[in-house]
């Protein structure tokens, strides 16, 4: 038997041995009559948290690297 046949046939055979059927995914009844409370949609400006930032020159990398060194020296 070819391996590709096993890859296709094995899940089909295993799904045939399932003890229960999958749940229905189709909604039944009229959804407009359901008593569900929904909060009204409130407008939120998409750029309300924006802060303007300008490019800056990079700092010397050696000072940045030395600031990240843990205390205690080299191990």
C-alpha positions as a printed NumPy array, in Angstrom:
array([[  0.   ,   0.   ,   0.   ],
       [  1.173,   3.486,  -0.714],
       [  1.775,   5.759,   2.302],
       [ -0.425,   8.523,   0.87 ],
       [ -3.357,   6.097,   0.814],
       [ -2.874,   5.429,   4.532],
       [ -2.74 ,   9.137,   5.291],
       [ -6.124,   9.597,   3.612],
       [ -7.813,   6.345,   4.652],
       [ -6.844,   6.235,   8.341],
       [ -8.705,   9.43 ,   9.402],
       [-11.757,   8.311,   7.427],
       [-11.796,   4.942,   9.17 ],
       [-11.225,   6.515,  12.589],
       [-14.041,   9.013,  12.098],
       [-16.399,   6.16 ,  11.212],
       [-15.807,   4.712,  14.675],
       [-16.941,   7.865,  16.47 ],
       [-19.373,   7.148,  19.314],
       [-21.511,  10.256,  18.825],
       [-22.38 ,  12.513,  15.972],
       [-21.008,  16.059,  15.941],
       [-23.337,  18.767,  17.25 ],
       [-25.506,  20.65 ,  14.816],
       [-24.049,  23.953,  13.722],
       [-27.169,  25.29 ,  12.038],
       [-29.037,  27.768,  14.204],
       [-32.652,  26.836,  14.631],
       [-35.528,  29.2  ,  15.333],
       [-35.854,  32.91 ,  14.798],
       [-32.813,  34.671,  16.223],
       [-34.499,  38.078,  16.161],
       [-36.944,  36.985,  18.904],
       [-34.291,  35.898,  21.42 ],
       [-34.32 ,  37.899,  24.69 ],
       [-30.667,  38.935,  24.647],
       [-29.478,  42.232,  26.083],
       [-26.903,  43.908,  23.88 ],
       [-25.017,  47.024,  24.851],
       [-25.256,  49.838,  22.334],
       [-22.171,  50.454,  20.263],
       [-20.236,  53.493,  21.417],
       [-18.012,  55.409,  19.02 ],
       [-14.341,  55.275,  19.855],
       [-11.869,  57.352,  17.89 ],
       [ -9.251,  54.981,  16.401],
       [ -6.417,  57.5  ,  16.845],
       [ -7.324,  58.686,  20.346],
       [ -4.207,  57.132,  21.959],
       [ -1.779,  58.403,  19.335],
       [  1.213,  60.43 ,  20.491],
       [  3.475,  62.138,  17.968],
       [  7.073,  60.985,  18.101],
       [  9.992,  62.299,  16.108],
       [ 13.098,  60.367,  15.069],
       [ 16.14 ,  60.815,  17.29 ],
       [ 19.792,  60.106,  16.743],
       [ 20.973,  56.731,  18.064],
       [ 22.847,  56.658,  21.342],
       [ 26.311,  55.093,  21.528],
       [ 25.83 ,  51.338,  21.515],
       [ 28.619,  50.644,  23.983],
       [ 26.956,  52.718,  26.712],
       [ 23.641,  50.983,  26.046],
       [ 25.316,  47.584,  26.202],
       [ 27.179,  48.377,  29.43 ],
       [ 23.935,  49.529,  31.05 ],
       [ 22.435,  46.064,  30.424],
       [ 25.309,  44.111,  32.028],
       [ 24.162,  42.289,  35.196],
       [ 25.951,  43.108,  38.449],
       [ 28.61 ,  40.7  ,  39.639],
       [ 31.054,  40.769,  36.745],
       [ 31.833,  38.001,  34.299],
       [ 31.212,  34.421,  35.326]])
